[in-house]
Amino acid sequence: MKRCHISRRHKAPFYTIVICTREVGRGSRQPGYRRSVQTKFLTTLCRECLAAGEVRAEGKDLIPCAIKE
């Protein structure tokens, strides 16, 4: 059962916050190159908490580890 992460007593509807990042650009279009994709689950909130809240994520958490610099 889905629940709000702020309080278990909050009522439905609930929303799950997910951030999806995908590598794009000229270098990623080469034949045989696999673009990196990262999906980050943040939280599940009820309507009231989502409307009143602010969602933030660190950029370092959104970049896949397999990228070579």
MOVENZI-V664001 format. One record per backbone hydrogen bond with DSSP energy under -1.0 kcal/mol. NH is the residue of the N-H (numbers start at 1). CO is the residue of the C=O. Records with the same first field share a line. If there is no record, write none. Layout:
NH->CO, CO
//
This chain:
5->44
10->7
15->45
17->43
19->40
21->38
23->36
29->26
33->30
38->21
40->19
42->17
45->15
47->13
50->46
51->47
52->48
53->49
62->59
//
